[in-house]
Amino acid sequence: MRTLLLFCLFMITVPALAEPVEITHRFGTTRIDAPPQRIVSVGYHEQDFLYALGLAPVGVHEWFGARAFATWIWADAARKAVGAEPQVQRGFEIDLEWVWQLQPDLIVASFAPMDAATYAQLSRIAPVVGPPEGFSDWGAPWQEELRLIARATGRKDRAETVIADVDAVLADTRAQYPAFDGASVAVAHVAGTKLVGYGPADGANRFMADLGFEIPAEFETLASAAGNFSVSLERIDLFDRDLALWLGDTAGRELIEALPAYQASALAQSGRSVWADEDETGAMSFQTPLSIPWAAQRLAPKFQRALQGEKAD
């Protein structure tokens, strides 16, 4: 019901900017003189934030997944609610010419592959919302990212409502599954012949902590400035916790399950691995106000079964 309520909020009309505003972000201060009418998102997941605020971007940047309008299952209802059918830029780097051709009056780049030089180039096209200040690359909490975009678009009250609703979904899920409290968890990804783990500031680990799980303390030490770490396949022991959530594809799962070290681990013996499907992997990667409630409701029953030792199919 709370997720439905969150979607219904997208139809509410919110007052636009009454006067010029200035927002401060990692790359400086941006002045926005008038309510934006043509918003282009050049980051990897900002379209979800715009839809959550009731805004329809004219252009978005696809991260991965090849979904229509670069919009995944958890955000499609919100996209349709605001009537958005944005142009999509593909490829990992920001295409400056593509941005210019869309004639934006606001560029949202709060989770974007952007350095100071690219920020300066984008700023010649339109005002730019950079990443929240005070956080590492890709490390800002989603709430701060939403608040920053909301200030730039005159939607501060809407942002607080969205945050409260998402928090309520997480709190309700945690209350429904008390076994999560204090259980250790490792979120992992297979990249070629490496296992990738994440520090506590990573969005997926923040999500797991909100549900009551504990992130191994050593992951903070292992994580690089980018928030993750990689080890050889033989170090499966690092991920042998009360629960392991594996993000990836069928080939990655087959590789892990064939490892003698995995077969001998308590994870395998007790069935404490959860293998995320494509949509679940996408949601855990996006970590947005739309993907988080969807992921909580989708994955929590799987976490419960794994903690009880029920092996995944």
N, C-alpha and C positions, 0 to 999 in steps of 0.2 A: 504493500500500500504506500509506503514512503517513497518508493521509486516512482510510482504513478503520480504521487503528489509533486515530486520534483519535476516530472515532465509537464504537468499541468501549469506549473509556474511560468513556463516559457511563453504562454500566451498573454501574460499580463503586460500591459503597456506601462513602460517606465519613463519618467521625465528625462529628457535629454539634458545636455550640458546647459546650464543657465548662464554661464560666463566662462571665459577662458580658464584653463587649468594648467598647472605644471606638475609633471610627475618626475620623480627621480628614480633612476635605475642604474645598473652597473656601468653603463657607458656615459652617464651624465644626466642632464635635465632636458626634458622635452616639453615644449609648450604646445597646447592644443587649443586653437582659437575658436573652433566651432564644432558642433556635433558631427562626428564622422558619418558620412553617407556611403563611402566606398572603402571598406576595410579589406586589406589583403593580409593573410597570415602566411608568414614565410618560415615559421618554425615547424616542428614535427608533429605537435599535437594540439596546437592552440585553437584549431577549429572547434574542438569540444568545449573549450572555455567560452568561446563566443556564443555557441548554441546555448550553453547553460545560462548565459546572461541575456538570452533572447535576441541575439544579433545574427545577422545573415551576411557573412563575408562574401565578397565577389571573387576571391581567389584564395586557394589554400595550397599548402606544400605537402605532397604525399611522402610519408615516412617509409612504410612498407605495407604489403598486404593486397595491393591492387583492388581496393574496394571502390565502388562507384562514389564519385565526389570525395574520395579519400576519407570516407566516413564508415566506421565499423558498426556492427549490429547494435551496440549499446548506445550509440549516438544518433541513429538514423531517425528515430521518432522526433527527437529534438530538432534535427535539421529540417525535417518536413514541417514541423510546427512553425518555423520562422520563414518557410518558403525558400530556403537556400538551395541553389544549384550552382555552386561555385566552379570557376575554372580551376584546373588542377595542374600544378607544376610537378613534374617527376624528376628524379635525380636528387642526390643527397645535398649538393651545394645550392645556394640561393642563386636563382637566375635573375640577375638585375634587369635585363632587358624585358623579361616576362613581367616583372613587377611594374616597370615603367609603362608598359603597354596597357596595363589594367587601370591606369590613372587613379591610384588610391589617394584618399585624403588621410588615411591612417594605416601604418604598417605595424603589425603585431609580430614581434620577434622575441618573445619571452623564453622560448625553448628552441633556439635556432642555432645552426652552425655558423655563428657570426663572430668575427673579431672586430677590433676597433676600425680597421680600414673599411670593412664591409658596412659597418654601422654608418660611417661617414658618407659612403656612397648612397646608401638607402635614404639617409636624411636629406639628401639633395632632391629626392623624389617626393617625400612626404614625412610628416612627423613619425617617429619610430618609438615603439614601446620595447625596450630592451629587457633583459632578465632582471629579476629582483636583485638589488644590491646586497652584498654581505654574504653571498653563498657561492660555492664552487660551481663550475660548469655542470649543468644538469642536476644540481643539488638543491635547488630551492623547493621548499614545501609547496604543494599544489595550492594551498590556501593563499599563500603570499602571491603566487602568480595570478590567481583569480582576482585578488584584491587590486593588484596593480593594473590589470586590464580593465577592471571595473571603474577605477578612478579615471582612467583615460577616456572612458565612454559614458560617464555619468550614471553608472549602475551600481554604486556602492551598496545601497540597501539590498538590491537583488543578490549581490555577492554574499552578503551575510546570511541571507535566507537560504541560499544554496548550500553554504558551508554548514549551517545548522542541520539541514536535512541530511546531508551526507554523513555528518557526525552521528546523527540519530540512527541511521542504517547500520553503521559500524558498531555502535553501542548495543543496539538490539541484537545484532549477530553475535557479539561477544557474550552477551547475557544468555543467549540461547545455547551456546556451546562452552560451558565452563571448563571443559577439558583443555581448551586452548591456553588458559592462563598458566604461564610459567613453563610451557612446553618449549623446548628449543627447536629452532627451525633453520634450515638452510635453503635459500633460493639459488638455483644454479642453472647454468646454460652450457650447452656443449658447442664449442667453436672449433671445428676441425679436430685436432688431436689434443685439445686443451679443455679443461673444465674451468668455467668462469663463475666466480662468486661475487658477492656485492657487500659493500660496507653498510653500516646502519643508517646512513643518510640517504641511501638509495630509495627511490619511491616504493619499490616493491617491498623492501624491508620495513619501511615506515608503515605500509599497509598491514603487514603481518604483525607488527608491534601493536597497532591499533586494535587488532583482534585478540591481543593478549599474549602472543608468542614472544619468546626471547631470542634475540639475535646473538650468535656466539661473539663474545668479546674480542676474540682474536681476529675476527673479520675486519674490525676497524683498523687494526695494525697492518693487516695484509693489503687492505685496499689502497690503490694509488690515488693521486689527485683527481682522477676521473671517476672515482667511487667504486671501482671494481678491481678484481685481481684474477689472474689465471695461473693454473697449475697443471701439471701433467696428469694424465688419466690415472696414474698409479696413486694419486693423492685423494682417492675417493673417501678416505677416512675423515677428511675435513668436512664432508657433507653428511657424515653418518650421525645424524641427530634424531631427536624424537620424531621429526617430520622433515622430509625433503620435497621441495616443489621444483620440478624440472620443467624449464621453459625451453621449447624447441620443437623438433619435428620427429617423425617416425624414425628417420635414419639415426638421429641422435639417441633416441631411446634404445634402438637396437644395439648401438655401439656400447652404451652404458651397461645394458643388461647382459652383454656377452663378456664383459670384463670379469676375470676370475676374482679380482679384488672386490667387485660389487657383489658377485654371487655369494661371497663369504661374509659380507657385511650384515650387520643387524638390520639395515634398511631393507635388504632383500629378504632375509630370513623372516622378518616380522611384517613385511608388506607395508612399510611406512613411507613409500614413495608415492607421490601424486604426479602424474604425467599430464601437464596442461595440454589441451588441444589448441588448435590454431587461434580461435577466438579468445580463449583464456590467456594464451601467451600474449596476444595483442593487448588485451585489457591490462595485464600486469605490467606491460612495457609502457603503455600510455599514461597510466596513473593520473586520470583527470576526474573532475567532478561527475562525469557521466560514466566512465569506465569503472570507477571504484565501487559504487553500489551494485552494479551488475556483477562484478567479479566476486564481491562478498557473498552475494546470494547464490552464485553459481558454484563457487569453490568450497564454501564452508562445509557442506555435507560431505564432500570428498575428503577434506581434512579430517573430519570426525571419523570417517570409516578407516582412514589410514592410521590414525592414532589408536584405533581399536584393533589394528592388525588385520584388517580386511584387505587383501591384496587387490590392486587395481586390475581391471580387465586387460 
